[in-house]
Amino acid sequence: MEYNTRDIEIKWQKYWKENKTYKTDIDPARPKYYILDMFPYPSGAGLHVGHPLGYIASDIMSRYKRHNGYQVLHPMGYDAFGLPAEQYALQTGVHPAISTQKNIDRYREQLSNLGFDYDWSRELATCDPDYYKWTQWIFIQWFNHYYCIETDKARPIADLVIEFEKSGNTHSTAFGSQDISKFSAEEWKAMTEKEKSDLLMNYRIAYRKTSYVNWCPALGTVLANDEVKDGLSERGGHPVERKPMLQWSLRISAYAERLLRDLEHLDWTDSLKSMQRNWIGKSTGAMIRFRLDGHEGEIEVFTTRPDTVFGATFMVLAPEHPLVETITTTDRRTRVAAYQKKAASLSERDRQAGVDNVSGEFTGAYAIHPITHKKIPVWISDYVLMDYGTGAIMAVPSDDDRDHRFATYFEIEIIPVVDKTDKDPERHRIINSEFLNGLTVKEGKSKIIEELEKREIGERKVKFKLRDAIFSRQRYWGEPIPILYDKDGIPHAMHTSDLPLELPDLDDFKPGADGRSPLSKNKEWVNAIKEFTRETDTMPGFAGSSWYFLRYMDPRNKTAFASSEAIKYWRDVDLYIGGTEHAVGHLIYARFCHKFLYDIGKVVSDEPFKKLINQGMIQGVIESVYLDKRSQNPGRFVCSGIADKEGEEHFTRILIHVDFVKNYGAKDSYISSESIEQFLEWNPSFKNAVFECSGGIYQNGNFTPHPGSSANDSHLLTHSEVGKMSKSKYNVINPDEVIEQYGTDCFRMYEMFLGPIEQSKPWDTQGIDGVSKFLRKFRDLFFKEGNFQLSDAQPTKEANVVLHQTIKRVREDIERFSFNTCVSHFMVATNELRKLGADQRSILEPLIVLISPFAPHLAEELWHLAGNEDTVTVVSYPEYDEAVLKKDEIVYPVAINGKKRTEITFPFDAEKQVIEESVIRNEIVLKWKDDKQIKRVIVVPGKMINVVVG
């Protein structure tokens, strides 16, 4: 019987769709299992073979859980708002909504081809108004809440207003963005509405503040940090400057302690937890205040090493620090302003990366050391960032590398304050520090903080590296922020009944000349509400992805983001699978959002993801050819052997599409004359180039062999290396093509067979043939002379052992997420059952169910041919019988003085004394012991026997 892989797969995909096989509803009678893939951004390129790796793993686990009686929620959707669609619109004029929908349709088609058991009735896209209505609703809740330190949770901002009306902020435990002067209830009541609004903005979880952005005047837009390099825009190479802009932010810092603490309860890898801890960055130290000489006010700094305060010989402010304008002396203004302008051209990332570039400018001002009362100079430098800490540091050049480079360069005093002669840091002693001298660093920290608090010039402080997230984007393709401004500029949240606030349909997606959002140019939309204007910034890309896992629980609900019934049943995600690129940002935002919703009683768990697995990357082969740097136009290409012989320093490697390379990825990968013509058509700038290999030269359509060579075609060896699979490396493999050739089940099993799910591994098309052959062998177990055949005869003992051994191994390895070894177990079992000629229904039918999570289409077809009417997805997963696996006999290797001499078979439950007596009477043992005495018989139960003679 002919087996057409694609016809069978299309047939069963159609069956699943028509019969809604994977539609999931709440079933209180069954335990739930919620498995989720990090949903993709639908790019125009579609999926390549690396993308489905995690999707296949989650699908296997989803199907496995279904077979084991769980009510499984396994949905899919699209993270559809974002910058790429907007940039594409700017380049082509195609509206982001149109290009995004086209990309979504393509992704859905590709994902459906892979046979995943998604409940497509729950499909969502973050750009759908029915979805982002609830993203806007969440924003309004953030705006209407503050964080209470006393209760350690979010509370309504209305409660804080009541507190201020009763007693001012004298006893307030609200988490705020800055220290607010104490005020009474009477003073609060005397404030204008604008003053009250501005003050409350220091407490709201969604709040406005001035942030520095990367502004590119030539492009007329704000750029993300990764769009700026060396002070220039990556697109066009235009100058970029740091510009202050009033923007919305989220007070994630209020949740820093909980985000850190609750990592302990999660079933995540240690490395992933470590990345989160480092990002949150808890530090214990002290806040120290330095008075300004000749000016009102002070400079406040946070340091984790207050014990080194006596080594502070200068101070450094961020160039944007508000004090710079006030304290800079007249004679220094021109130089300071020039430096500020230069620093403004660098992105935050550039400033952090430039550790070896020392630069700065003296303000002419001095601060007073809080303990020694010496005057110390105040500088500005771009290595201090305004958004980190207080935007100011006390510089201790003896104990900080950057401070030391700065002090050395500008010839500033360096005072050593820690004796580091002992190799053990625990025994380092403080020096040159008055009352701290002789103390260890640990002792010194405690002592100085005690002294700072006593003198009221500082106090103990816990700081977090985690910063509040900027939540404004001056872009079009994002969720509109549901805020209205009255005539006094006071922001008001929209009524939730008026949501969604939909994006207007624009033709011009360019930001305004002043950096404002494209929406600001649509005056009709901005002024649609009488006496109010709309916020024109949109939300960032992470807005919709921070809570999407909750919407899947009840995606068509019109009155809530999910019903309380759905939330109580599904609770949280049991297994979350995605790439390490989201190990910090997305997971921090999602955990913050979930904790906030837990605080206000909208979800029933305080963490969204119980277990998380980061799948590795499927890498591509990067192929290149050697171009001689010494050759003139049209150029000389040589094979890798010639390049090696002449010296690789004389050559540069030119990337070539892997489709043109024969045996790509192998040691002998090469391009033939035909390949060269493909390369020249693809890259015509080299159309007259010479291509030289060891056998001859190819140029202008002709191959000329070297004298004495019998070669009749080019065999130019290429350079192969493993790296990222991407369009820019010309090594993207389209899964559609692989599926068309080998089938979906083969593709799925091969991706799992490549190696452990967490590890990165190269794609190798040559290896897929082995998996294809295995699947044919597996199918052939069920056929004789082209006809499907299962016997009702009793299975042999050997076949039964193979079956139950395979069930045990596959079950255990699926639970360990060791899917690559599962494929190996299927291969081994198939070979053993073929040797045994096993055709019994009691052996082969359980195997169909066993392989179903891995090769669902083949399993459905075989299950149907076996006479079953129901889909295989509803069948219980096979259980193994320990009694079958229990061995009746054990073959013991017998060694004499450590050297194996024979084997003896014993009953499995033979007693040690019986084994010893039998061994010492064995003829072969007696022969090898010769005339020596048997001193001991060592029996390792179930393993081996060693006879000691002498």
Secondary structure, 3 states (H helix, E strand, C coil): CCCCHHHHHHHHHHHHHHCCCCCCCCCCCCCEEEEEECCCCCCCCCCCCCCHHHHHHHHHHHHHHHHCCCEEECCCEECCCCHHHHHHHHHHCCCHHHHHHHHHHHHHHHHHHCCCCCCHHHCEECCCHHHHHHHHHHHHHHHCEEEECCCCEEEEHHHHHHHHHHHCCCCCCECCCCCCCCCCHHHHHHCCHHHHHHHHCCCECEEEEEEEEEEECCCCEEECHHHEECCEECCCCCECEEEEEEEEEECHHHHHHHHHHHHHHCECCHHHHHHHHHHHCEEEEEEEEEEECCCCCEEEEEECCHHHHHHCCEEEECCCCCHHHHHCCHHHHHHHHHHHHHHHCCCHHHHHHCCCCCCCEEEEEEEECCCCCCEEEEEECCCCCCCCCCCEEEECCCCCHHHHHHHHHHCCCCCCCEECCCCCHHHCEECCCHHHCCCEHHHHHHHHHHHHHHHCCEEEEEEECCCCEECCECCCCCCECCEEECCCCCEEECCHHHCCCCCCCCCCCCCCCCCCCHHHHCHHHHCCCCCCEECCCECCCHHHHCCHHHHCCCCCCCCCCCCHHHHHHHCCEEEEEECHHHCCHHHHHHHHHHHHHHHCCCCCCCCCEEEEEECCCEEEEEEEEEEECCCCCCCEEECHHHHHHHCHHHEEEEEECHHHCECCCCCCCEECHHHHHHHHHHCHHHCCCEEEECCEEEECCEEEECCCCCCCCCCEECEEEEECCCHHHCCCCCHHHHHHHHCHHHHHHHHHHCCCCCCCEECCHHHHHHHHHHHHHHHHCCEECCEECCECCCCCHHHHHHHHHHHHHHHHHHHCCCHHHHHHHHHHHHHHHHHHCCCEHHHHHHHHHHHCCCCHHHHHHHHHHCCCCCCHHHCCCCCCCHHHHCCCEEEEEEEECCEEEEEEEEECCCCHHHHHHHHHHCHHHHHHHCCCCEEEEEEECCCEEEEEEC
